[in-house]
């Protein structure tokens, strides 16, 4: 299950992501928003907690730039949210960081590139290499 969340700046792009998920028969839970002007931290926290608590395996967050929503999500213990605007970063963050939430900017990415990034993020497995496991453990330390 994939947790979805966005603010008004990410709403249009999230609709494109939802179309992609529907086309690929991927289950998701949409935490909002509905296109109205909202505060992005509310949705980042909903998705972050859904992933950190194990309700959802991965998450996708979109705000205007992806910056604020990713900063907020990363404050939640157990969340490794990566802001990606290119395919290489989406692949690398899954391979090396085992990122569990993807953040994107609704005002910085076109829908076709965003769908490619989502595809790569959702279909790239963590490498499991010892050095990456060690580094993730260091990230999780207080």
Beta strands, then each sheet from edge to edge (+ up, - down):
strand 1: 2-6
strand 2: 28-30
strand 3: 58-63
strand 4: 81-83
strand 5: 101-105
sheet 1: 2+ 1+ 3+ 5+ 4+
end
